[in-house]
């Protein structure tokens, strides 16, 4: 991925999100997270608290045997982050793994599909940094 044109403000190990990404606020909005799981699939989330969300997922891994997060991608903040996540999920429906909230796609396809959505909603959805 080209870092300068990337839609992600962070991509890397999940344990570094707490250091690299601030908590969202009513003024800045929240984030779209894409978690690359140990089974190779991607799972989307929308949250104001990326590190808290990832901690809860880690608990699910221990408690219920959910796939571990190997890499996480975090968008810049958007005021309307939840509907944007739903739009991205809708654009990925052909890749959805049955009976799960996961998508069988690679990072490049995810970025391509998410970029289309984020470009089209940009003027309506950006928060203040």
N, C-alpha and C positions, 0 to 999 in steps of 0.2 A: 504494500500500500504506500502511496506517495504521502508522506507525512504532512506536507504543506497543504495539500488539497483534501486531506482526510476529514471526514465528518466526525471523527472521534477525537475528544480532547485527551483521552487516555486509552491505551491498549497495552495490556501486560498482565502480570501476575495478580491474582485477586487480593493477595495479602497487602499489596501496595496501594490499593484504592483509597484507604483511609488517609494516607499521606498525600496522594496525588490529586484527589478530588474533594472539593469542599461540599459540605452539606447544602442542599438547596434551601430556598426561602420563598416566602410569598412573592417577593419582588423578582427573584431570579427564576423561580419555577423549579422544575425537577428534570431528571435525566432519563434517557432511554438507555438501558443496559442490554448488551448482548453477551450472553455467557456461553463460551465454548466449553462444552462438557466432555468428560472423559470418554463418553461413548461416541464422540465425533459430531454430535448434533449441537445446534445452537438453540438457546432458550432466551426469549425476550422478557424484559421487565421494565416497569416505569416506576420511578421512586424519587423522592427528594433526598433520601439517605442511602446512597450506594453502598457504603461500608456496612451499614446496619442490615441492609437487604442480603448482602453476601454472608454476613455472620449467621443470619437466619437460615440461609441455604446450607451453610456448613453444618448447622444443627440437623437439618433434614437428611443430610448425607449420613451422619452418625446414627440418627434415630430410625430412618426408614430405608436406608440403602440407596438414596438418590445418587445419580452420577455426580462426581466431583467436578468443580469448575477448574479448568486448566488455564483459561485465559479469559479476560473480560475486556469488553469494549464499552466505553462510556461516552455518550454524546455531550455536546455542550448543553447548557440548561435551556429549557423551553417552558414557557408559561403553561401551555396546553399539552404537557408531556404525555398524559394518559391517552387522549384521543389520537395523538401522533403515533404512539406505540401500537394502538389498534389498527391504524391505517397501514403501518409497516407490516404488522402480522397478516392483514388481509392481502397485502401484495405478495406475501410468501406462502399463501395457502396451498399452492401446488407442491410445495416442499414439506408440508406438515406430516409429521410422523403420526400415524393413527393412534388414537387413545392417549395422546400426550400433548403437552404444550411445547413441543420441540420441533425443530425444522432441520431437515437433512440437507444442509447447504454449507459451502465453504465461506470464509471471511470475505473473499472478493465479491461473491454473489450477494452476500448480505449487504456489503457497502454499496454496491450498485443499486439494489432495490431500495435501501434506506435513503440513499442520496436523492433518488427521484422524488420520494415523498417529502423529504426535508426541504428540497428546493421548491416544491410547489406550495408548501405551507409557511415558508420562511417569514413572509411579511405579516402573517397573522399570529405567529406563535412564539416569537423570540422574546425572552425576558431581558432585563437589564443585568449586566454583568457586575 
